[in-house]
Amino acid sequence: MYAKSAWEKYSEAECKTCFDFCEGYKEFISYGKTERLVARRALEHAKKAGYKNLFEVDKVQKGDKLYVVNKNKNVCLFIVGERPVTEGLRILGAHIDSPRIDIKQNPVYEKQGQAYFETHYYGGIKKYQWVTIPLAMHGVIVKKNGETVEVHIGEDPSDPVLGITDLLIHLAQQQLQKPAGSVIEGEDLNLSMASIPSKKAEKDKVKATVLEFFKEKYGIDEEDFLSAELEVVPAGKARDYGIDRSMIAGYGHDDRVCAYTSLLAILDSSECEYTSCCILVDKEEVGSIGATGAQSKFFQTTIAELIQRQKGDCSFLDISHAMENSKMLSSDVSAAFDPLYPQVNEPNNSCYFGKGITFNKYTGSRGKSGCNDANPEFIAKVRKILDDANINYQTSELGKVDAGGGGTIAYILGNYNMHVLDAGVPVYSMHSPMEIVSKADVYEAYKAYKVFLKDA
């Protein structure tokens, strides 16, 4: 409501800086199609910037740059501040998982001359959006001997792509009578893998072709799929979107756009009064559960390790004080007002492309169910910081009150009694295979996160 377009304030030089910054982001999400790959690239950036493994440091001192990795899916970065960790941290928290399609444990089957992988979708998707588009497969297969084999199919220009077929329009009369949610059933999201029969097999010859491929290229047998983690995602790189190149089209903006801007914000920061932190988590799209989700004890344990190395011991109260004295921006995207679908939004309380980072005081659905609902004292503090730095920001709700809604990791960290506010980048076509963001919003988010770490 109060925000103006960031493009209007940019000089030609600032516009170029914005565009240049987004080139790095495009590379980041083009590579980071899974949470493992995002964590790997984030760690590469951190090591290049001089960050050291917390567990290889005996004594933590002011100015130390440290990292911790959890199960190859969480990354936590710290810049140790002037004040003790027990006086609180300034935290940027984003999730690095995105809606996708996962391969089942017993995936391979043959049907009438075609071989398929059976799948199970992950997170909230419109299933019909995932058919008839080029798909890629990324992940790991772990053998019983402990060897981990990486799988990547469909991204290299010389690779084949994979896909899920659909009915031709000429024979789809009955299909088109179904509600959109069941036009494509979950059990029908099966991945086409091969059609040439193996000359070595006596039965299930096309299935044998698939198994022979995986044996020859990756050295694995069919039973090894039992301990595999294979994710199917849109193939191809992120691209400039619009004739003015003002936007970016790509898979996984939710929430890797906030992960990247948070990551770069801490990497580009220096000495600070309070310890700076960037935490990248998994499993947000399915409730932030499990060992690598925001509800894991991983973060609390990491803070305890940090305190232990700073003051020589760590009590339960030390951890509690560190948490409740902290301030956090839950770096997660918001749904941009789409002029083609205005009926689900209330214009005065929506976010818009090109107007900067978005604050969601609360998310949740309908009666604020499942939300964090940030305190106004903290919102006022963040407003002042951004106004003083001339950074564009806006506020938003996630749709009309009874239209639906969604959640973030904000309430989970809020349970530690810390101040938390959702602050992220507006997105079009969220949770689709091709999401859209504005370059100006990406750049303003980066600047906002950086100044938050310094001044909050």
Secondary structure, 3 states (H helix, E strand, C coil): CCCCCHHHHCCHHHHHHHHHHHHHHHHHHHHCCCHHHHHHHHHHHHHHCCCEEHHHCCCCCCCCEEEEEECCCEEEEEECCCCCHHHCEEEEEEECCCCEEEEEEEEEEEECCEEEEEEEEECCCCHHHHCCCCEEEEEEEECCCCCEEEEEECCCCCCCCEECCCCCHHHCCCHHHCCHHHCCCHHHCCEEEECCCCCCCCCCHHHHHHHHHHHHHHCCCHHHHHHEEEEEEECCCCEEECCCCCEEEECCHHHHHHHHHHHHHHHCCCCCCCEEEEEEEECHHHCCCCCCECCCCHHHHHHHHHHHHHHCCCCHHHHHHHHHCCEEEECCCEEECCCCCHHHCCHHHCECCCCCEEEECCCEECCCECCCCCCHHHHHHHHHHHHHCCCCEEECCCCCCCCCEECCCHHHHHCCCCEEEEEECEEECCCCCCEEEEHHHHHHHHHHHHHHHHHC
